[in-house]
Amino acid sequence: MTSQRKVEIFSAGCPACQTAIELVNRLACGSCEVSILDMNDIIVAKRAHDLGVRSAPAVVIDGRLVSCCSGGGVEEQSLRAAGLGQA
């Protein structure tokens, strides 16, 4: 039995966020538990802040902000390097 990878997408509901959501969903495998979190919710926004999220969209995998999300935006290569889509 493999463990689930927890994938959190912090979204503001914008078109760029939707593109990131589609990318993550396309790359995710059966071992990925994907959650979409609304940055308009104050509790979600606080969690995002605590994780170092500075802009939306942002992806956190297993409690760690994916490297592409700390600056330039969501990138497939960084998501894969963080383990997305791998059992």
FENHU-V813219 format. One record per pair of residues at least 24 apart in sequence whose ideal C-beta (glycine too) atoms are under 10 Angstrom apart, sorted by sequence separation. I is the first residue (numbers start at 1). GAP is how many residues later the second one is. D is the distance in whole Angstrom. If there is no record, write none. Layout:
i->I gap->GAP d->D
i->I gap->GAP d->D
This chain:
i->5 gap->24 d->8
i->7 gap->24 d->10
i->7 gap->25 d->5
i->8 gap->25 d->9
i->9 gap->25 d->7
i->10 gap->25 d->10
i->11 gap->25 d->6
i->13 gap->25 d->7
i->14 gap->25 d->10
i->34 gap->25 d->9
i->35 gap->25 d->9
i->59 gap->25 d->8
i->4 gap->26 d->9
i->5 gap->26 d->6
i->6 gap->26 d->8
i->7 gap->26 d->7
i->8 gap->26 d->8
i->9 gap->26 d->7
i->10 gap->26 d->9
i->11 gap->26 d->7
i->12 gap->26 d->8
i->13 gap->26 d->8
i->2 gap->27 d->10
i->4 gap->27 d->6
i->5 gap->27 d->5
i->6 gap->27 d->5
i->7 gap->27 d->5
i->8 gap->27 d->5
i->9 gap->27 d->5
i->10 gap->27 d->5
i->11 gap->27 d->6
i->12 gap->27 d->5
i->13 gap->27 d->7
i->34 gap->27 d->10
i->2 gap->28 d->8
i->3 gap->28 d->7
i->4 gap->28 d->7
i->5 gap->28 d->7
i->6 gap->28 d->9
i->7 gap->28 d->7
i->8 gap->28 d->8
i->9 gap->28 d->7
i->10 gap->28 d->8
i->11 gap->28 d->6
i->12 gap->28 d->7
i->2 gap->29 d->5
i->4 gap->29 d->5
i->5 gap->29 d->9
i->6 gap->29 d->8
i->7 gap->29 d->10
i->8 gap->29 d->6
i->10 gap->29 d->6
i->11 gap->29 d->9
i->32 gap->29 d->8
i->11 gap->33 d->9
i->12 gap->33 d->10
i->24 gap->33 d->9
i->10 gap->34 d->7
i->23 gap->34 d->9
i->10 gap->35 d->8
i->24 gap->35 d->6
i->8 gap->36 d->9
i->20 gap->36 d->9
i->21 gap->36 d->7
i->23 gap->36 d->9
i->10 gap->37 d->8
i->20 gap->37 d->4
i->24 gap->37 d->9
i->10 gap->38 d->5
i->19 gap->38 d->8
i->20 gap->38 d->8
i->21 gap->38 d->9
i->8 gap->39 d->8
i->16 gap->39 d->9
i->17 gap->39 d->6
i->18 gap->39 d->8
i->20 gap->39 d->7
i->8 gap->40 d->9
i->16 gap->40 d->8
i->17 gap->40 d->4
i->10 gap->41 d->8
i->16 gap->41 d->6
i->17 gap->41 d->9
i->14 gap->42 d->7
i->24 gap->42 d->10
i->8 gap->43 d->8
i->10 gap->43 d->5
i->12 gap->43 d->9
i->13 gap->43 d->9
i->14 gap->43 d->8
i->12 gap->44 d->4
i->13 gap->44 d->10
i->8 gap->45 d->10
i->10 gap->45 d->9
i->11 gap->45 d->6
i->12 gap->45 d->7
i->10 gap->46 d->6
i->11 gap->46 d->6
i->12 gap->46 d->10
i->9 gap->47 d->9
i->10 gap->47 d->6
i->11 gap->47 d->9
i->9 gap->48 d->6
i->10 gap->48 d->4
i->11 gap->48 d->10
i->20 gap->48 d->10
i->9 gap->49 d->8
i->10 gap->49 d->8
i->20 gap->49 d->9
i->27 gap->49 d->7
i->8 gap->50 d->9
i->9 gap->50 d->6
i->10 gap->50 d->7
i->24 gap->50 d->8
i->26 gap->50 d->9
i->34 gap->50 d->9
i->8 gap->51 d->7
i->9 gap->51 d->8
i->23 gap->51 d->6
i->28 gap->51 d->9
i->32 gap->51 d->9
i->7 gap->52 d->7
i->8 gap->52 d->4
i->23 gap->52 d->9
i->24 gap->52 d->10
i->27 gap->52 d->6
i->31 gap->52 d->9
i->32 gap->52 d->6
i->7 gap->53 d->8
i->8 gap->53 d->8
i->20 gap->53 d->8
i->21 gap->53 d->9
i->23 gap->53 d->6
i->27 gap->53 d->7
i->31 gap->53 d->10
i->32 gap->53 d->7
i->6 gap->54 d->8
i->7 gap->54 d->5
i->8 gap->54 d->9
i->19 gap->54 d->9
i->20 gap->54 d->4
i->29 gap->54 d->10
i->31 gap->54 d->9
i->32 gap->54 d->9
i->6 gap->55 d->7
i->7 gap->55 d->8
i->8 gap->55 d->9
i->10 gap->55 d->9
i->19 gap->55 d->8
i->20 gap->55 d->10
i->24 gap->55 d->7
i->29 gap->55 d->8
i->30 gap->55 d->10
i->31 gap->55 d->7
i->32 gap->55 d->9
i->5 gap->56 d->6
i->6 gap->56 d->6
i->23 gap->56 d->7
i->28 gap->56 d->6
i->29 gap->56 d->5
i->31 gap->56 d->4
i->5 gap->57 d->6
i->6 gap->57 d->7
i->8 gap->57 d->10
i->16 gap->57 d->8
i->17 gap->57 d->9
i->27 gap->57 d->5
i->28 gap->57 d->6
i->29 gap->57 d->7
i->30 gap->57 d->7
i->4 gap->58 d->9
i->16 gap->58 d->8
i->26 gap->58 d->10
i->27 gap->58 d->4
i->29 gap->58 d->6
i->3 gap->59 d->9
i->7 gap->59 d->9
i->10 gap->59 d->8
i->20 gap->59 d->9
i->26 gap->59 d->9
i->27 gap->59 d->10
i->9 gap->60 d->10
i->24 gap->60 d->7
i->23 gap->61 d->9
i->24 gap->61 d->9
i->9 gap->65 d->9
i->7 gap->72 d->9
i->7 gap->75 d->9
i->7 gap->76 d->9
i->5 gap->77 d->9
i->7 gap->77 d->6
i->5 gap->78 d->6
i->7 gap->78 d->10
i->5 gap->79 d->7
i->5 gap->80 d->9
i->5 gap->81 d->8
i->5 gap->82 d->9
i->4 gap->83 d->10
i->2 gap->84 d->10
i->3 gap->84 d->9
i->2 gap->85 d->5
